[in-house]
Amino acid sequence: MKIEEADVAVVGAGGGGAVLALALAQKGLKTIVLERAEGPPKGLRGEILQPNGQRVLDQLGLLHTLPIESTRDVRLFHFCRVGGERLCTIDYGDLPAPYNRAVVTLPNVAHHAILDAIQEQPSVSLWYGTSFTSLLRENGRVSGLIAQKGADEITVKAKVVVGADGAFSKVREALQIPADLYLYPQGYLIALVDAPNPFTEAKYFVGTRTILGMFPAAANKVYLFYMIDTGSYDRVKAQGLSALQQAWTAISPSDEPVFQALKDWSQTAFLPTGRVRTPTWVADGAVLIGDAAHAMNPHASQGRMQAMVDAMTLADLLPECLAANDVSAERLKQFEHVRRPHVATLQRLADEQVLFWNTANPVIGFLRDRVFRTLDGNARLRYRVLATTAGLRSRPPFGPIDRLMAAGFLPDRSAHERVAQDAE
């Protein structure tokens, strides 16, 4: 059996695990990263870097190294009713510079940049094709792990093990941390098409149990996000491209040329959605980050971003823990104390959005559209929603009185004031 040693062993080289490995390497810690995939990701996925994710990449020295031909800055997001009526426009330009836009990238561009940077770090070993098997324990605390790479079993002795292995985390299971894992009944069909005409502003259509998002990407490409029932992807494909294009055209008739650019099912993928809640993220010698600790619905537009912020927060704490030779759950809990309130706020917000945006109930749909219209004329509340989506505000966007104002039941004398200090 092969034996390796490291300061930190990270299971999973996804959004959180890769960022953590790079941040730790930049602090001089020896890190081993296990990734069960055989190489960097290649599949289709939507890529929107919110301002807090941009800030993380900037801190790592990577934001301005992303290839210009693979990124697109987007300022305006229009929320519309099915059929085309505009309800509300969100302008990222209202946010403080320099992160006052969303950055849409082609698939996996930011992730590849992080992985490439890791490969240049002598203190990091990134093992593709390697699966986590079990934890090592010594005197009641985690002291490493056992991994499988092909026919080889590898023992990794580490001072801290980090589970960054997704919603179905094997590390979480080995730690015997219970998880409330909820799979939403709807997910998203994602498509990436070539727009026949320049497409610079995002659109998000909502209706009766209908959602269609359109986000401009580099090289005149457009991401399409279409809500479908979980488990129905094969059925949708069996109905044919023309049926899907007709459904999209009914939602936004003026965008029919964009929908006709879908030529093959290879331009599509299915994104399932789920939520994870756990009573703790830490144990003696171990930590969970990202979806392993707190997966959330993509309506919050913060799942991957929160994994990245997790990683940076933990990377600040671990050197102190290792220097003090204290990786107890009590010491590591500082990470959770910092991060959990923000994550819990976003999970609640995402579930509220699922209730109102995914609804088939006409009364709830009426209230949803009324809130959007109110936000369109209320700079204060609109800015709060934007700052929350951007990851710059950790408190809920609305208090009880704000909710009544957003629903149009109370006047808001401060409606035209943009409260920039709400961004934290």
C-alpha positions in Angstrom: 0.0 0.0 0.0 1.3 3.4 -1.0 1.5 6.0 1.8 1.4 9.8 1.2 1.4 12.7 3.7 -0.1 16.2 3.4 -1.2 19.1 5.5 -4.7 18.9 4.0 -6.4 16.3 1.9 -9.3 17.5 -0.2 -11.9 15.1 -1.7 -13.3 16.7 -4.9 -11.8 19.1 -7.3 -15.0 20.9 -8.1 -15.7 24.6 -7.6 -15.0 24.6 -3.8 -12.3 21.9 -3.7 -10.2 23.4 -6.5 -10.4 26.9 -5.1 -9.4 25.6 -1.6 -6.4 23.7 -3.0 -5.1 26.7 -4.9 -5.7 29.1 -1.9 -3.8 26.7 0.4 -1.0 26.3 -2.0 -0.6 30.1 -2.2 -0.2 30.0 1.6 2.4 27.3 1.4 0.4 24.3 2.7 1.0 20.9 1.2 -2.3 19.7 -0.2 -3.4 16.5 -2.0 -6.7 16.7 -4.0 -8.6 13.6 -5.0 -10.9 13.8 -8.1 -12.7 10.7 -9.3 -13.1 12.1 -12.8 -10.4 11.1 -15.2 -9.6 14.8 -16.0 -10.9 18.3 -16.1 -14.6 18.6 -16.7 -15.8 18.8 -20.3 -19.6 18.7 -20.1 -22.1 21.4 -20.8 -23.0 23.5 -17.8 -24.2 27.1 -17.4 -21.4 29.4 -16.1 -22.4 32.7 -14.5 -19.8 34.3 -12.2 -21.6 36.5 -9.7 -19.6 39.5 -8.2 -18.6 37.5 -5.1 -17.2 34.7 -7.3 -15.3 37.3 -9.4 -13.8 38.7 -6.2 -12.6 35.2 -5.3 -10.9 34.8 -8.6 -9.4 38.2 -8.3 -8.0 37.3 -4.9 -6.4 34.2 -6.5 -5.0 36.3 -9.3 -7.1 34.6 -12.0 -10.0 36.9 -12.9 -8.1 38.9 -15.5 -6.4 35.8 -16.9 -9.7 34.4 -18.2 -9.6 34.4 -22.0 -11.5 37.4 -23.4 -12.9 35.2 -26.2 -14.6 33.0 -23.7 -16.3 35.5 -21.4 -19.1 38.0 -21.7 -19.9 40.8 -19.3 -23.7 41.2 -18.8 -25.3 44.2 -16.9 -29.0 44.0 -17.6 -31.3 41.1 -16.6 -34.9 41.5 -17.7 -37.6 39.5 -15.9 -40.6 38.9 -18.2 -43.9 37.2 -18.3 -44.4 34.3 -20.7 -45.3 35.9 -23.9 -42.8 38.7 -23.6 -44.2 41.4 -21.3 -41.3 42.9 -19.2 -41.9 42.9 -15.5 -38.6 44.2 -14.0 -35.1 45.0 -15.0 -32.1 44.4 -12.8 -29.0 46.4 -13.6 -25.7 45.1 -12.2 -24.2 48.4 -13.0 -25.8 49.7 -9.9 -23.4 47.7 -7.8 -20.1 49.1 -6.6 -17.1 48.8 -9.0 -15.2 46.8 -9.9 -17.6 43.8 -9.7 -20.6 45.6 -11.1 -21.6 43.1 -13.7 -22.2 39.4 -14.1 -19.6 37.4 -16.1 -21.0 34.7 -18.3 -18.3 32.2 -19.5 -18.3 29.3 -21.9 -18.5 25.9 -20.2 -15.9 25.2 -17.5 -13.6 28.2 -18.5 -13.2 29.5 -14.9 -12.8 26.0 -13.5 -10.1 25.1 -16.0 -8.3 28.3 -15.1 -8.3 27.2 -11.5 -7.2 23.7 -12.2 -4.4 24.9 -14.5 -3.1 27.2 -11.8 -3.2 24.3 -9.3 -1.0 22.3 -11.6 1.6 25.0 -11.5 1.8 24.8 -7.7 4.6 22.5 -6.4 2.9 22.1 -3.0 -0.3 20.6 -4.5 -0.8 17.1 -5.9 -4.0 16.7 -8.0 -4.9 13.1 -8.5 -7.5 12.4 -11.2 -9.2 9.1 -11.5 -9.0 8.6 -7.7 -11.9 7.8 -5.4 -12.3 8.3 -1.7 -12.8 5.0 0.1 -12.7 5.6 3.9 -11.4 7.8 6.6 -8.4 7.1 8.9 -8.9 7.9 12.6 -6.4 8.3 15.4 -7.3 8.9 19.0 -10.9 9.7 18.0 -10.2 12.2 15.3 -9.8 12.0 11.6 -6.1 11.6 10.6 -6.3 11.0 6.9 -8.1 8.8 4.3 -7.8 5.8 2.1 -8.2 6.3 -1.6 -8.4 4.0 -4.7 -6.6 4.8 -7.9 -7.1 2.1 -10.4 -5.9 -1.1 -8.8 -3.8 0.8 -6.2 -4.9 1.6 -2.7 -3.3 4.7 -1.3 -3.2 5.9 2.3 -3.1 9.7 2.7 -2.1 10.9 6.2 -3.4 14.4 6.6 -3.9 16.8 9.4 -7.2 17.9 8.0 -9.6 16.2 5.5 -12.0 18.3 3.6 -15.1 16.9 1.9 -15.8 18.9 -1.2 -17.4 16.0 -3.0 -20.9 17.2 -3.7 -24.5 16.7 -2.5 -24.1 13.0 -2.2 -20.8 13.3 -0.3 -19.0 10.1 0.7 -16.9 12.0 3.2 -20.0 13.3 4.9 -21.3 9.8 5.1 -18.0 8.5 6.5 -18.2 11.2 9.2 -21.7 10.0 10.0 -23.0 13.5 9.7 -26.8 13.2 8.9 -28.1 15.2 5.9 -31.5 16.4 4.9 -31.2 15.8 1.1 -34.1 17.1 -0.9 -34.3 16.6 -4.7 -36.6 19.2 -6.3 -39.2 17.9 -8.7 -38.0 20.2 -11.4 -34.6 20.6 -13.0 -33.2 22.4 -16.0 -32.6 21.5 -19.6 -29.5 23.6 -20.6 -28.7 24.4 -24.2 -25.9 26.5 -25.7 -26.7 27.8 -29.2 -25.3 30.3 -31.7 -27.5 33.4 -31.8 -28.1 34.7 -35.4 -27.9 38.3 -34.2 -26.0 39.9 -31.3 -27.5 39.1 -27.9 -26.2 41.3 -25.1 -28.9 41.4 -22.4 -30.2 38.5 -20.3 -33.9 37.5 -20.2 -35.8 35.4 -17.6 -39.3 34.4 -18.4 -41.8 33.2 -15.8 -45.3 31.8 -16.2 -47.6 29.0 -15.1 -45.1 26.4 -14.1 -42.8 27.7 -16.8 -39.3 29.2 -16.6 -37.0 30.0 -19.5 -33.7 31.9 -19.0 -31.6 33.3 -21.9 -28.1 34.5 -21.1 -25.7 35.9 -23.6 -22.3 34.3 -23.7 -19.1 34.9 -25.7 -18.9 34.6 -29.5 -22.6 35.4 -29.9 -23.6 32.2 -28.1 -26.6 32.1 -25.8 -27.3 29.8 -22.9 -30.9 28.6 -22.6 -32.2 27.3 -19.2 -35.6 25.6 -19.5 -37.4 24.2 -16.5 -38.6 20.6 -17.0 -39.7 17.8 -14.6 -36.9 15.8 -13.1 -36.7 12.5 -15.0 -38.3 13.9 -18.1 -35.2 14.8 -20.2 -35.4 11.6 -22.3 -39.1 12.1 -22.9 -38.4 15.7 -24.0 -35.8 14.5 -26.4 -38.1 11.8 -27.7 -40.7 14.5 -28.7 -38.1 16.1 -31.0 -36.3 19.4 -31.4 -39.2 21.0 -33.2 -41.5 20.4 -30.2 -39.0 22.0 -27.8 -38.5 25.0 -30.2 -42.2 25.5 -30.5 -42.5 25.5 -26.7 -39.8 28.1 -26.4 -41.3 30.2 -29.2 -44.6 30.3 -27.3 -42.8 31.8 -24.3 -40.9 34.4 -26.3 -42.1 34.7 -29.9 -39.5 37.4 -30.8 -36.6 35.1 -30.0 -37.7 32.3 -32.4 -34.5 32.8 -34.5 -32.4 32.0 -31.4 -34.4 28.9 -30.7 -34.0 27.7 -34.2 -30.3 27.7 -33.7 -30.7 24.5 -31.6 -29.7 21.9 -34.2 -28.8 18.8 -32.2 -29.4 17.3 -28.7 -25.6 17.3 -28.2 -26.0 21.0 -27.6 -28.1 20.2 -24.5 -27.7 18.7 -21.0 -29.9 18.2 -17.9 -29.2 19.9 -14.6 -30.9 18.3 -11.6 -31.5 20.4 -8.6 -31.3 19.6 -4.9 -30.8 21.0 -1.4 -28.6 19.7 1.4 -28.9 20.7 5.1 -26.7 19.3 7.8 -26.6 19.9 11.6 -22.8 20.5 11.4 -20.1 21.0 8.8 -17.1 20.0 11.0 -15.7 17.1 13.0 -12.3 16.6 14.7 -9.9 16.8 11.8 -12.5 17.2 9.1 -14.6 19.9 7.3 -17.4 19.8 4.7 -17.7 22.7 2.2 -19.9 23.5 -0.8 -22.7 21.2 -1.8 -21.5 18.5 0.6 -22.5 20.9 3.4 -25.2 23.1 1.9 -26.4 22.5 -1.7 -29.1 24.9 -2.8 -31.5 25.5 -5.7 -29.9 27.5 -8.5 -32.6 30.1 -8.3 -30.3 31.8 -5.7 -27.6 31.9 -8.4 -25.1 31.3 -5.6 -24.4 27.6 -5.2 -21.0 27.5 -6.9 -20.2 30.9 -5.6 -20.8 29.9 -2.0 -18.5 26.9 -2.4 -15.8 29.3 -3.6 -16.4 31.6 -0.6 -16.3 28.6 1.7 -12.9 27.7 0.3 -11.4 31.1 0.8 -12.8 31.4 4.3 -11.4 28.0 5.3 -8.1 28.7 3.6 -7.8 31.7 6.0 -8.5 29.6 9.0 -6.6 26.4 8.4 -3.0 27.9 8.6 -3.9 29.2 12.1 -5.3 25.8 13.2 -2.3 23.9 11.9 0.2 26.4 13.5 -1.6 25.9 16.8 -1.8 22.1 16.2 -5.5 22.4 16.9 -7.9 21.0 14.3 -10.6 20.1 16.7 -14.2 20.4 15.8 -14.5 23.3 18.2 -11.7 25.2 16.5 -12.9 24.4 13.0 -16.4 25.5 14.0 -15.2 29.0 13.5 -15.5 28.4 9.8 -19.1 27.3 10.2 -20.0 30.2 12.4 -18.8 32.6 9.7 -20.4 30.9 6.8 -23.6 29.3 7.9 -25.8 32.4 8.4 -25.2 33.6 4.8 -25.7 30.1 3.4 -28.9 29.6 5.4 -30.3 33.0 4.1 -29.6 32.0 0.5 -31.2 28.5 0.9 -34.3 30.1 2.3 -34.4 32.7 -0.5 -34.0 30.0 -3.1 -36.8 28.0 -1.7 -39.1 31.0 -1.6 -38.2 31.6 -5.3 -39.0 28.0 -6.1 -42.4 28.5 -4.5 -43.2 31.6 -6.4 -41.3 31.1 -9.7 -42.1 27.4 -10.3 -45.7 27.7 -9.3 -48.8 26.5 -11.2 -51.1 28.3 -8.8 -52.5 31.5 -10.5 -52.8 33.4 -7.2 -49.2 32.8 -6.3 -48.2 33.7 -9.9 -50.2 36.9 -9.6 -48.3 37.9 -6.4 -45.0 37.0 -8.0 -45.7 39.2 -11.0 -46.9 42.0 -8.7 -43.6 41.8 -6.7 -41.6 42.0 -9.9 -43.5 45.1 -11.1 -43.0 46.7 -7.6 -39.3 46.1 -7.7 -39.1 47.7 -11.2 -40.2 51.0 -9.6 -38.6 50.6 -6.2 -34.8 51.2 -6.4 -34.3 50.4 -2.7 -35.8 47.0 -2.7 -34.5 46.2 -6.2 -30.9 47.0 -5.0 -31.3 44.7 -2.0 -32.4 41.8 -4.3 -29.5 42.5 -6.6 -26.9 42.7 -3.8 -28.2 39.4 -2.4 -28.1 37.6 -5.7 -24.6 39.1 -6.3 -23.4 37.5 -3.0 -22.6 40.9 -1.5 -25.4 40.9 1.1 -25.6 38.3 3.8 -28.9 39.4 5.3 -32.3 38.6 3.8 -33.3 41.1 1.2 -36.7 41.7 2.8 -37.9 42.1 6.3 -41.6 41.7 7.2 -42.5 45.3 6.3 -40.4 45.1 3.1 -42.4 42.1 2.0 -45.7 44.0 2.3 -44.2 46.9 0.4 -42.8 44.5 -2.3 -46.3 43.0 -2.7 -47.7 46.5 -3.1 -49.8 46.5 0.1 -47.8 49.3 1.7 -46.2 52.5 0.3 -42.5 52.9 0.5 -41.4 56.5 1.0 -37.7 55.4 0.4 -38.5 53.6 -2.8 -36.3 55.8 -5.0 -33.3 55.6 -2.7 -30.6 53.1 -3.6 -29.0 52.0 -0.3 -25.5 51.1 -1.4 -24.4 50.3 2.1 -26.6 47.2 1.9 -23.8 45.6 0.0 -21.5 44.0 2.5 
